[in-house]
Amino acid sequence: SPKGIEIAQKLNPELSFFHGDVLNYDFGDKKYDIVINSEVIEHIPKESREQFMNVLADQLQPGGYMILTTPNKVISDHVSTFQLIEEHFTREDLIALMEPRFEVCQLTTIHRVFPVLGHKSKLFQAIRAGLYEILMLRRWIENPFRDSGSGLYLAAVFKLRDS
């Protein structure tokens, strides 16, 4: 949104922000080493997903990478959602979508529980996150979700295939 762009620009004046329809946007000739696609693909209508992934792939340098996160359908099917367009992926669904243009470098699940819950105070968040690390809670809370494939989100790194 224009307001979101305005806020982002004020917070990060050294960066350039823009908005538009990715399926019809003229990106010009510039190519990137990495494209980050976080919490987006599940909002793209099914009939446009292949085109969406091709547009993103076309923005990458040869051998470039896409970092992607999306809700894990295995878990999210048991959680209600309020999004109008939101179709989550299994590991297999995501691989099938990506394989024509990308190879999988890493695909895991993540489940961030403790650090994202709680108070809005930045100081309180910092103290809580510090304790989380000091007490090594990640090992006990997050790793079992990742290792079992039952984390709330799929997190992947894909490499653009050679043409």
Secondary structure in CASP SS format (residue, H / E / C, confidence):
PFRMAT SS
TARGET T0000
AUTHOR 0000-0000-0000
METHOD secondary structure of the structure
MODEL  1
S C 1.00
P H 1.00
K H 1.00
G H 1.00
I H 1.00
E H 1.00
I H 1.00
A H 1.00
Q H 1.00
K H 1.00
L H 1.00
N C 1.00
P C 1.00
E C 1.00
L C 1.00
S C 1.00
F C 1.00
F C 1.00
H C 1.00
G C 1.00
D C 1.00
V C 1.00
L C 1.00
N C 1.00
Y C 1.00
D C 1.00
F C 1.00
G C 1.00
D C 1.00
K C 1.00
K C 1.00
Y E 1.00
D E 1.00
I E 1.00
V E 1.00
I E 1.00
N E 1.00
S E 1.00
E C 1.00
V C 1.00
I H 1.00
E H 1.00
H H 1.00
I C 1.00
P C 1.00
K H 1.00
E H 1.00
S H 1.00
R H 1.00
E H 1.00
Q H 1.00
F H 1.00
M H 1.00
N H 1.00
V H 1.00
L H 1.00
A H 1.00
D H 1.00
Q C 1.00
L E 1.00
Q E 1.00
P E 1.00
G E 1.00
G E 1.00
Y E 1.00
M E 1.00
I E 1.00
L E 1.00
T E 1.00
T E 1.00
P E 1.00
N E 1.00
K H 1.00
V H 1.00
I H 1.00
S H 1.00
D C 1.00
H C 1.00
V C 1.00
S C 1.00
T C 1.00
F C 1.00
Q C 1.00
L C 1.00
I C 1.00
E C 1.00
E C 1.00
H C 1.00
F E 1.00
T C 1.00
R H 1.00
E H 1.00
D H 1.00
L H 1.00
I H 1.00
A H 1.00
L H 1.00
M H 1.00
E C 1.00
P C 1.00
R C 1.00
F E 1.00
E E 1.00
V E 1.00
C E 1.00
Q E 1.00
L E 1.00
T E 1.00
T E 1.00
I E 1.00
H C 1.00
R C 1.00
V C 1.00
F H 1.00
P H 1.00
V H 1.00
L C 1.00
G C 1.00
H C 1.00
K C 1.00
S C 1.00
K H 1.00
L H 1.00
F H 1.00
Q H 1.00
A H 1.00
I H 1.00
R H 1.00
A H 1.00
G H 1.00
L H 1.00
Y H 1.00
E H 1.00
I H 1.00
L C 1.00
M C 1.00
L H 1.00
R H 1.00
R H 1.00
W H 1.00
I H 1.00
E C 1.00
N H 1.00
P H 1.00
F H 1.00
R H 1.00
D H 1.00
S H 1.00
G C 1.00
S C 1.00
G C 1.00
L C 1.00
Y E 1.00
L E 1.00
A E 1.00
A E 1.00
V E 1.00
F E 1.00
K E 1.00
L E 1.00
R C 1.00
D C 1.00
S C 1.00
END
